[in-house]
Amino acid sequence: MMDEDKVNANSEIRFIALELTKIAIQKKLSFRDVAAEYVENVYELDAMLHELQSAPYAEQASEPAEPSGPAAPLVQPPVQANKAGPSAHQKSADSQKPEKNKRLL
């Protein structure tokens, strides 16, 4: 590895370590626990990317598609709030939503 590559890698590692330290302090966890989850997430992402590359549609996805009309907006316009507040149906639907998997990062 060239010296410049080592310097760049060390710089990135220092940046990641600083960010993980901030998360550990914020979440009141050990740096080791936060770093372990980060490394686990890196390997999970790597596996996902390999799955996508080996998928049968990977070759088709790499070819540029012909435009088929105007693209849908990336951001949906805000929904107007009901002045009376949420309906009973909305309240019961909100209470039945499953809790998301809480992660550190």
N, C-alpha and C positions, 0 to 999 in steps of 0.2 A: 504494500500500500504506500502510496506517495505521502510525503510529509503534509502536503496540502489536504489530502483526503483525511489524514489522521486529525488534523486541526479542525476540519469541518465536523467530523464525527464527534470529537470531544466537545465541541461547541454545542452540538445538538443534544448530547447526553447531559451536559450541564443545564441546558434550557429545560429539558424534560424533568430532571431532578428538581429544579427549582419549582416548576409547576406542580409536581407531585407533593413536594414539601408544603406548598400553599394549601393544597387539597387536604393533606393530612392534618394540618393545623386547623383548618376550617371545620373538618368533620370530627376533630378530636380523636383521630386514629393514629396508629403508628405509621411511620413512613414505609416500613416493610409491608404492612397490610395493603396500603394504597398501591405501592409499586408492584406487589404480586398480582393485584387485580388488573393493573395496567398491562403487565406482561401477558396475562391470560387473555385480555381483550385483543392484544396484538396478534397472538396466535390464532384466536378465533376469526379475526378479520382475514388473516392470511389463508386460513382454510376455506373461508367463504369465497375469496377471490379465486382460489384454485378450482373450486367447484364450478364457478361461473365460467372459467376458461375451458373446462372440460365438458361443459354442457353441449348437447347437439346443436343448439342454436347459436353457439358462440361465433361460428364462422359467419352466419347470416348477420349477427348483430354488429360485426366489425365492418360490414359494408355500409356505406352511407345510404340512407333511405331517401326515396323521392318525396319531396314535400307533398302533402295531400290536403292543402287548404290551410287556413289560419290556425295557428297553435292556440291551445287553450291557455288562459291566463294562469300563471304560477301561483298567484295569490288570489284567493276568493274575496269578494267584497264583504265588509262586515255586515252582520245580520242586525237589523234594527231590534233593539230591546223592547219587550212588551212593558208598558208603563205599569201594568197591574202586577208584574213580577212573574216568576215561573209558574206554569200550571201544575196541578197535582200530578198529571201524567209525567211532566218533565222532572219533578221532584222524585217520583218513584223510580224513574229510569236512571237518574243520577245515583240513587242509593244502591242500585243493582249492578253498577259498573264494577268490574273486578279491579282490585288494586294493582297497579303496575309493579313490575319487579324492580325493587329499589336497588340501585347500584351506586357505587361511589363516584364513578366518573360519568 
